[in-house]
């Protein structure tokens, strides 16, 4: 899955259970919580963001369960965020004068 940096990304997590599931879901990026909790309504929890940085993001959804449904974790998907990252590299010379050089790294 790919999205361009700072463009809205919507993730819809569908929770399947024998009864209408309730409870909450959280998105994780590379094992770290990325989102706040979203409630499950009609079996779905929806997340929208435009703050994922440029790069590759292994993402999973964690459902915390409810009175009738056990907690579960989704398989990991790889979300690619395309864009340009500005970098500045500074090299110090022997006379103490620094010379910055600007670079751009583009993921596409």
N, C-alpha and C positions, 0 to 999 in steps of 0.2 A: 504494500500500500504506500502511495506517495502523496505528499501534499507540499505546496510551496510555502516557504517561511512566511509567517504572519498572515496566512490565509486561514479562514476558519476550518477547523477539523471537528467533525461531529462523530462521536463514537456512540453507538447504541448497543447496549448489552441486553441480550434477551435471556431471561431466566425461565427455564422449562421445569414444571413440576406437576404432580398429579392434581394439586389444588392451586388456585390462583395465588402465586407467590407474592409475598410482601417483603419487607426488610430493606436492606441497603447494600449498595455496591460501591466499591472504590477501585479506581484505575491505578495500576502500578507501572512505572517506567523503569526498566532494568532492576526490578525488585524493590524500588523505593516508591512510597506513596506519591502519586502525581496529582491526584484530584482530591477534592473534598468528597464526602459521601453523597450519593444520589439515591433517592428513594425509588423502589420498584413500583411502577404503576402499570397495570395491565400487562405484567410480565416483562416490562422494559425499563431500563434505567438509561438516561441520555446524558452525555457529556459533550460540551462544546468548548474548544480552546483555540487560541491563536498564539500561544506562548511556548510551544515546543521549539527548542533551539535546532539549528541546522545539524543534521546528522542522522544516525540510525538509532531507533528506539524500540527495544524489545518490550512490548506492553502486554499486560494481562489484566483481567478483571477478577476481583475477589468479591463474591457474594457472601454476606455474613449470616444468611439464613433467617428463618422466622420460626414461629411456634410449630409449623407443620413441615418445614423444608430445611434440610441440613445445609450447612455452609458448603461452598464449593469454590474452586479456582478454575478459570478458563485456561485453555492452551495459550501459549504466547504467540502473538503476531508481531511482525517486524514492521514498524511504521517508519518510513523514510521521510525526512523533511529536507526539501531541496532549497538551496539558496547560496548566498555568498557570505563568508565570514571574513571580516577585516582583521589582519594581524599586523603587529608592528614588532620588528626585530631590531634591537639596538646592539651595535658592535662597538666595544671600547677599544681605542687604540692605545699604544704605549705612551703617547703624550697626554693622555687623559681626556681627549676629545672624543665624544660619542657621535656616531652618525646613524640616525634611525633610517630604516628602510621599511616601506609599507608594502604589504602583500595582500592579495585576496585569494582565498581558497574557496572553490566553488564545487558543490556537490550536485551533480545532475545525472 
